[in-house]
């Protein structure tokens, strides 16, 4: 398992979110809190265009977004 994947799973776990969850079914406060933790743990900032549920509706999509942002910085 990749380091990014493991770190992202830990960020989600810290916020009571399983990487197996459908993120569309999680309350917005939990998602926002998780996003803030991900930004802090990875030293990134999500651009507004990535902060839509269609881009981050499940773990694999969120992982892809994080990898994309990490490659852009």
Buried (B, 14 or more C-beta within 10 A) or exposed (E): EEEEBEBBBEBBEEBEBEBEBEBEEBEEEBBEBBBEBBBEBBEBEBEEEBEEEEBBBEBEBBBEBBBEBEEEE
